[in-house]
Amino acid sequence: MKKKLYLGFFALVGLCSTIAFIFIFRVSLLGLEFYYIPTNSMTPTIMPGDIVIADVWLNDTHLKVGDVIVFSHPDLDEMKIIKRISSLENGNAVRVKGDNAKNSLDSRILGNISNKSIEAKATKVIRGFTIIEIKQYN
């Protein structure tokens, strides 16, 4: 009985350590990246405190208007921003906007976003214990 208890304890510690490693070191696991959302610029689709799962194996030729993307800030490369594509221009730059337009740092301020600054396409949101599919809007 004690042996099973120890094995269960070590399995739980191993699982928790793996989850912590993924979130702390932002490991791209199987082409997925996790992003913590601190602001309300994408509400109601993505709420403050949500964690977004994004596909980093992105082929920018498959981007469509309505997709939610993660990209680097044009002036601060380490700052990541998540917004919805509002238009595609010339095949190499996008205009983006937040779902909460009143409180969003988007193309109205940043201008067009180059495709090479796009890091991932958001696909799902983790909210509490629920995983929600991100819908594409036109």
C-alpha positions, 0 to 999 in steps of 0.5 A: 500500500505504501509503495502505491502511495509513493508512486502516486505521489511521484507521478503527481509531482512529475506531472505538476513539474512538467506543467510548471516547466511549460508555463514558466519557460514557455516551451513550444511543445508540439507546435503550441505556445501558451500566452497569459492574457493580462488585459481586456483588449480582446474581450469578450473573446479573450478575457483578462487572466485567460491563457491562449493556446496558439499554433506556432507552426504557422504558414502565413499564406493561410492567414485569413481576415478574422484570425486571431494572431500573436505578434511582436510589438513593432518597436519592442520585440519582447512585447507580444500582442494578440489581436484579430486580423481586420484586413490583409494587404499586399500579402505581406502586411496585416491590419489588426484590431482588438475585439474591445476597440475602446481599449486596444493597442492595434493598427490604429496606433501601430500601423500595419503588422508585417508577416515576419513579426507574426509568431502564432495563430491563436486557436483556443482559450483556457478559462478556468477549467474550460477550453474554448475554441476561438471563433473566426469573425469577418 
